[in-house]
Amino acid sequence: MDYTQQVEAVSRSVHKDVMTLANGKPARTIILRQTFPAPAAELWDVVTKPERLAVWFAPVSGDLRMNGRYAITGNASGSVTECNPADRFFALSWEFGETISAVRVHLTEAEDDGKTTLEVTHTFPIDSHWKKYGPGAGGVGWDMTLIGLALHLKGLSKPSSEDWAASKEAATFTEQASERWRDAAIEGGEDERWAKEAGDRTTAFYVPGWEAKSTK
């Protein structure tokens, strides 16, 4: 897989005009979009059926219906807060440790070419984690998730977590994706210096031993 091409295939944006989450905390929203060569019906099955999620994403258990509780092995849990198969979108509370955020997934099919755009919206509280790492912490995680999806739709298997973490491709991909989130934060109106520092901390978190190329 051309991981640089995958970085470029994703559009990213950061939005400051989010006042609060349901718990009343100030929030920021990140949005990722990628278009895949698959009809919406096929992609909906890929992103909602447990047996398919386990192949490219992670094992997901629970009641995957409106108001049902779910759990992702080794990751978040939460509740299904919206689900509309006809319009192909669903939303979740995303509970990881003590942090509660919100995720929305929406599919939009092109009229003629059989391609579908996947949009992931993730709204985070402005807590100590956000202040330290910014949008890249969650954004790079979703970028890595989209690698698994892209490979799955090509009929390929994603690398094991251990192989991926130790590879040069992972380090390069992470650095490039983190840079894109830094740029998206600045374009979204965040302080430039903070965005750069948060981006560096994100890259260093995902790539042990990484050091910023410049202190400017």
C-alpha positions in Angstrom: 0.0 0.0 0.0 1.2 3.5 -0.8 0.9 5.1 2.7 1.8 8.6 1.4 -1.1 8.3 -1.1 -3.4 7.2 1.8 -2.4 10.4 3.8 -3.3 12.5 0.8 -6.6 10.6 0.2 -8.0 11.9 3.5 -9.4 15.4 4.0 -9.1 16.8 7.5 -10.7 19.8 9.3 -10.9 21.1 12.8 -13.8 23.2 14.0 -13.8 25.6 16.9 -17.5 26.6 16.6 -18.6 23.8 18.9 -19.9 25.2 22.2 -20.4 22.1 24.3 -20.9 18.3 24.4 -24.0 16.8 26.1 -22.1 17.0 29.4 -21.7 20.8 29.1 -18.0 20.9 28.5 -16.5 23.1 25.8 -15.5 21.1 22.8 -13.7 20.9 19.5 -14.7 18.8 16.4 -12.4 17.0 14.0 -13.7 15.7 10.6 -12.1 13.2 8.3 -13.4 12.3 4.8 -12.3 9.7 2.4 -13.9 8.4 -0.8 -13.8 4.6 -1.4 -14.5 2.6 -4.6 -17.5 0.8 -3.1 -21.3 1.4 -3.2 -22.8 2.8 0.0 -24.7 -0.4 0.7 -21.5 -2.4 0.7 -19.6 0.2 2.8 -22.5 0.4 5.3 -22.1 -3.4 5.9 -18.4 -3.0 6.3 -18.7 -0.3 9.0 -21.6 -1.7 10.9 -21.5 -5.5 11.0 -19.5 -7.0 13.8 -18.1 -9.8 11.7 -16.7 -7.3 9.2 -15.5 -4.8 11.8 -13.4 -7.5 13.4 -11.5 -8.0 10.2 -10.3 -4.4 9.5 -11.1 -2.5 12.7 -11.4 -4.4 16.0 -13.7 -6.9 17.6 -16.9 -5.0 18.6 -19.4 -6.5 21.0 -22.7 -5.4 22.5 -26.1 -4.3 21.2 -25.4 -2.4 18.0 -28.9 -0.8 17.8 -30.3 2.5 18.8 -29.7 3.1 22.6 -27.7 -0.1 22.7 -24.3 -0.4 24.5 -21.2 -1.4 22.6 -17.6 -2.1 23.5 -14.5 -2.1 21.2 -11.8 -4.6 22.4 -8.9 -2.6 23.7 -10.5 0.7 23.0 -13.7 2.7 23.7 -17.2 1.7 24.8 -20.4 3.7 24.8 -24.0 3.9 23.5 -25.5 4.1 20.1 -27.2 7.6 20.1 -28.4 7.7 16.5 -28.9 5.1 13.8 -30.5 5.6 10.4 -29.6 2.8 7.9 -31.8 4.4 5.2 -29.7 7.6 5.3 -26.6 5.7 6.2 -25.4 7.4 9.4 -25.0 6.5 13.0 -23.7 8.2 16.1 -22.1 7.0 19.3 -21.0 8.2 22.7 -17.3 7.4 22.8 -16.2 6.6 26.4 -12.4 6.0 26.9 -11.2 6.1 30.4 -12.7 9.2 32.1 -13.1 11.0 28.8 -16.5 11.1 27.1 -16.6 12.3 23.5 -19.0 11.8 20.5 -18.6 10.2 17.1 -20.7 10.4 14.1 -20.3 8.3 10.9 -22.0 9.3 7.6 -21.8 7.7 4.1 -22.6 9.6 1.0 -22.8 7.7 -2.3 -21.9 9.4 -5.6 -24.7 9.3 -8.1 -22.9 7.6 -11.0 -19.5 6.1 -10.3 -20.2 3.6 -7.5 -18.0 5.4 -5.0 -18.9 6.4 -1.5 -17.5 9.1 0.8 -17.1 8.2 4.4 -17.2 11.0 6.9 -16.1 10.6 10.5 -16.9 13.4 12.9 -15.4 13.3 16.4 -16.2 15.9 19.0 -13.8 16.1 22.0 -13.9 18.1 25.3 -11.2 20.7 25.7 -9.6 18.9 28.5 -5.9 18.4 29.5 -5.5 15.7 26.8 -6.7 18.0 24.1 -4.6 20.9 25.4 -1.5 18.7 25.3 -2.0 16.9 22.0 -4.6 18.8 20.0 -6.6 17.2 17.2 -3.8 14.9 16.1 -4.2 12.5 19.0 -7.6 11.3 17.9 -7.1 12.3 14.3 -4.0 10.1 13.7 -5.8 7.3 15.4 -8.7 7.6 12.9 -6.2 7.9 10.1 -4.7 4.5 11.1 -8.3 3.1 11.2 -8.9 4.3 7.6 -5.7 2.4 6.5 -7.4 -0.8 7.7 -10.6 0.0 5.9 -8.8 0.9 2.6 -6.8 -2.4 2.7 -9.9 -4.4 3.5 -11.8 -2.9 0.5 -8.8 -3.9 -1.7 -9.0 -7.5 -0.4 -5.8 -7.1 1.7 -5.2 -7.7 5.4 -4.0 -5.0 7.7 -0.5 -5.6 9.3 -0.4 -6.7 12.9 -0.2 -4.0 15.5 3.4 -5.1 16.4 4.6 -5.2 12.8 3.0 -1.9 12.0 4.4 -0.1 15.1 7.9 -1.3 14.3 7.9 -0.3 10.6 9.4 2.7 8.9 6.2 3.1 7.0 4.3 3.6 10.2 6.7 6.3 11.4 6.5 8.2 8.1 2.7 7.9 7.9 2.3 9.1 11.4 4.5 12.1 10.9 2.8 13.1 7.7 -0.7 12.6 9.2 0.2 14.6 12.3 1.5 17.4 10.1 -1.8 17.5 8.3 -3.7 17.7 11.6 -1.4 20.6 12.7 -2.2 22.4 9.4 -5.9 21.7 9.8 -5.9 23.1 13.4 -4.2 26.3 12.2 -6.7 26.6 9.3 -9.5 26.1 11.8 -8.3 29.1 13.7 -6.2 27.5 16.5 -3.1 29.3 17.7 -0.3 28.4 15.4 2.4 27.9 18.0 0.2 25.7 20.1 -0.9 23.7 17.0 2.8 23.0 16.1 3.8 22.1 19.7 0.7 19.8 20.1 1.5 18.2 16.7 5.0 17.5 17.7 3.8 15.9 21.0 1.3 13.8 19.0 4.0 12.5 16.7 6.3 11.7 19.5 3.6 9.8 21.3 2.9 7.6 18.3 6.6 7.2 17.3 8.9 6.5 20.2 12.2 8.2 19.8 11.0 10.7 17.3 12.3 14.3 17.6 11.0 17.4 15.9 13.1 18.4 12.9 13.0 22.0 13.8 12.5 24.1 17.0 11.1 27.0 15.0 
